[in-house]
């Protein structure tokens, strides 16, 4: 199979869809890999490294002309011209929050496999996990930065100093993002409260972190209380394939102290904070009701080298399977089958279709 790796064109996105080791594995398996020249430079990967791995270099058109295109982020409007029947696109899509892209994929009859909806039998999301780890860790770093008075924040040091109360962090969601954020917040010495609806998950975190963390069952009352008290709120809620539920209303945001910070990692799925909107690394924050809002949709892009290698570690086995034939791979692997959001322009993932108000059919129907 011919496999293409185009350069990412989204603003401030420096990751690349495949590290050289991944290209080498695909070439060794008998496939042809075409990497757009310069695609890896933002992650510190030279073109020569891809050539040494057995890949060839080309321009954007040549990379997109492949049977299977491996990316990091969803195609943006300037890339829509590359979408066509017969193309299998393997990337983060988050279609529940991207109706325009969904319409284009339907119209152009693309087969779209989303990293974020590949799901194992235990409910875990293996291709979301590495970037969720990165984003969760970065969320607290970013929050700590924007709490500085010079950045528009309250002037609070999360770890505090002797004789002064430490900063207060509220984390909504105890999955991969929330747990990663928790590690960093605890490491910084903050007072941390984490909320989730999964009691077993909270019990696990309580066993690990003990009295350093307060675990709370997620309810509207508990969310409202911790948000009002927090210096930093981290949104870490995910429903696979669907729009994130809104847990923090605008009324709750108004109860926060001026200069407090919200970092909503769920923003690429619509956000779990009512007042959040997408921002960029170039212009990451805005002020609403006196609260600093951080809504960067591609946070891991700022640490592109770490992110690229972590992502390839997880995507490569699935890329190798897809290269043997996408639908055959889906039949062999139920987890991979859940990654298929569309097949030749028809929705095949129920949560994605529901979020967009579209009909869907099971992957096996007609395939």
Secondary structure, 3 states (H helix, E strand, C coil): CEEEECCCCCCCCCCCCCCHHHHHHHHHCCCEEEEECCCCHHHCCCHHHHHHCCCEEECHHHHHCCCEEECCCCCCHHHHHHCCCCCEEEECCCHHHCHHHHHHHHHCCCEEEEHHHCCCCCCCCHHHHHHHHHHHHHHHHHHHHHCCHHHCCCCCCCCCECCECCCEEEEECCCHHHHHHHHHHHHHCCEEEEEECCHHHHHHHHHHHHHHEEEEECCHHHHHHHHHHCCEEEECCCCCCCCCCCCECHHHHHCCCCCCEEEEHHHHHCCCECCCCCECCCCCEEEECCEEEECECCHHHHHHHHHHHHHHHHHHHHHHHHCCCHHHHHHHCHHHHCCEEEECCEECCHHHHHHHCCCCCCCCCCC
